[in-house]
Amino acid sequence: MASETKAAGAQAPKHEEATAPAPAAAASADGSASRGGLASVSQVVALADQLSACADQLHERIMREIRAYEGATMPEHVQAAARALFEDEVILRQRANGLYADAATYTVKSLGKSQKVVIALTAEAAEKIRKITRIAEVSGLVAGLLHLAGAAATGQPASILAALDKIRAHATAVEATKPPGVAPSAAETA
């Protein structure tokens, strides 16, 4: 994923504090949740908001990893993972920006998943990115988010559903690596 592009103008946020995604975004402003996910411009914009929040969490997670070394030399494999994730952050921001810019053309008529499910899954991904202890575990989840961002731009329900399944699978895999005694997330118990 990181090799897709290094270029094109997106910058990492200038702030150190990333805000957590707002669960309130799950309800669409126009009340169109009953038509299915990504069926309106406001729903596509809500997805772009969530993808931007995921990019914010990714940036904060990478910076936390870098700061953890307190000036000591980072192992090469950690440096490589951080570089790849920075590149993925840029791509994720570019795709979210593309969804904002062209939201009207990216509506999906029959996704088969509610907007609430789409937003809840991306909010859960942002939270997992924030909480994951090993940075290498972030890459699969970010790959799923990049897949979702690209699939949303196609407007094809099958691609979007496959991306959602990929995110869910990676989120479950991350959950499975938690030490015993850590409670499952609210999204997984629902």
Secondary structure, 3 states (H helix, E strand, C coil): CHHHCCCCCCCCCCCCCCCCCCHHHHCCCCCHHHHCCCCCHHHHHHHHHHHHHHHHHHHHHHHHHHHHCCCCCCCHHHHHHHHHHHHHHHHHHHHHHHHHHCHHHHCCCCCCCCHHHHHHHHHHHHHHHHHCCCHHHHHHHHHHHHHHHHHHHHCCHHHHHHHHHHHHHHHHHHHHCCCCCCCCCHHHHC
